[in-house]
Amino acid sequence: MLVTIAALATQKKRVSLFDGKTFNGWEGDTVKTWKIEDGTIAGGSLEETVPHNEFLCTKKKYSNFILNLKFKLTGHEGFINTGVQFHSVRSKDPAYEMIGYQADLGEKFWASLYDESRRNKTLIAPDSAEVLKLVKLNEWNDYQVWSENGRIRIALNGKQTVDYTEPDKAIPQQGLICLQIHGGGKAKVFFKDIFIEEL
């Protein structure tokens, strides 16, 4: 059952991670994959199939935080998927991949928690029928990732979809935050209003 998530972020501590104009504080393929369009971060393409996963990452590492952002996922062919990577590091092989948690988004994965390039599985997922009532397809959606001392909560459009506590104490609870566009589809994602509160 989906429950309302508490809006605990205090306005004073919230910091914007995107200035709406530049990639200051971010790194990734800003030549082909990632662009700034109309004050948003846009990734992927509706004309060409995205060849493989691509991630735009913060230069700073974060541990305990509440992250709020808006996203719009569009696409019409192949695997249409995106997500927010966190507590992550870049892989050495392949260099474009990330290792860490992903607050997943896309068909069959809406607002679930996936372990990218590590356990390679969905750790926890909401009821698929319930979450489809929440998501606004091809429109702007609110997304929240709240990570604190090994407890991870995800909310989509104000409703909590995931509450997961990491049982493995060896799994890092610090790392980069990244925006993803998944390979294998003609898909384009947009992100804006990206704010973080460090706890």
ABEGO torsion letter per residue (X at the ends): XBBBBBBABBAAABBBABAGABABGBBEBAAAABBBBGGBBBBEBAABBBABBBBBBBABBBBBBBBBBBBBBBEABEBBBBEBBBGBBBBAOBAABBBEBBBBBEBGABGBBBBBGBAGBBABBBBAAAAAAABBBGBBBBBBBBBBGGBBBBBBGGBBABBBBBABAABBABEBBBBBBBBGBBBBBBBBGBBBBBX
